Amino acid sequence: EAGVTQSPTHLIKTRGQQATLRCSPISGHTSVYWYQQALGLGLQFLLWYDEGEERNRGNFPPRFSGRQFPNYSSELNVNALELEDSALYLCASSLMGSQPQHFGDGTRLSIL
Amino acid sequence: ELKVEQNPLFLSMQEGKNYTIYCNYSTTSDRLYWYRQDPGKSLESLFVLLSNGAVKQEGRLMASLDTKARLSTLHITAAVHDLSATYFCAAEIQGAQKLVFGQGTRLTINP
C-alpha cells in the first residue's frame, strides 16, 4: 500500500512569491491534514480537509490556504511568502473520524 | 486551549539502560499519540492510546495513558542504538481532528 506522498521534496522561493505544495493521501483515506514544522516552533496544525471541505484551521494567516480535490489529493498554497515561512510542511491522511494520522515525508520550503 | 508539554527535551543515554519520557497535556483529551521522527524523515506512528489506563507495548517501547492525571509516558527498556530519534507525543482536541504536538524529545543512545 502506497503511503502519503508529497511533492516537491524541496522548494526554494524568495520573499513575496507564492508556493504550492501537493499531497496525495493513502488510498481510501478521505481526510488530509497539513502541519508546519519550523525550527524552534515545533509541529503546528495548519489545515484539515475532508470530502473536499475545509473542516478546521490552525492559527495561521489567510495567506495560507488550500483545497482538496475530488480524488482526495490536496494542495497547500502560501502567498506573499515571508522568511519565517521556511519550514518542513508535512501532510497526513486518515479515514474520516479515525486515527492515527499517517504522515508523508514532507516538503522543505526555503525562503531566501 | 490544549497545550502539550514533553520532558525531557533532550535525553542522552547508554545502551542497556531504561528511561521514561513524560507527556503532560493541559485540558481534557481522551486520545494520545506517540510518533517517532528520524532526522530528515517524516513521522512514524508508534502508539495510539484511546482510554484511561491504556498500555501498549512494541518491542522495547511501552506507552501508557492516565487521563485523570493528563499524563502519558513512553518507557524505553534496555535501550539500543537504533532507538535514537526524536519522539513526539500528540493529544487530540475532541471532535476537531486536530493534533496538538509536544515539543519532541531528542533521544540519543550511545554504545
Interface residues (C-beta under 8 A of the other chain):
Chain A: S31 Y33 Y35 G42 L43 Q44 F45 W48 D50 R55 N56 G58 L90 A92 S94 G97 Q99 P100 Q101 H102 F103 G104 D105 G106
Chain B: R31 Y33 Y35 K41 S42 L43 E44 S45 V48 F88 A90 E92 A96 Q97 K98 L99 V100 F101 G102 Q103 G104
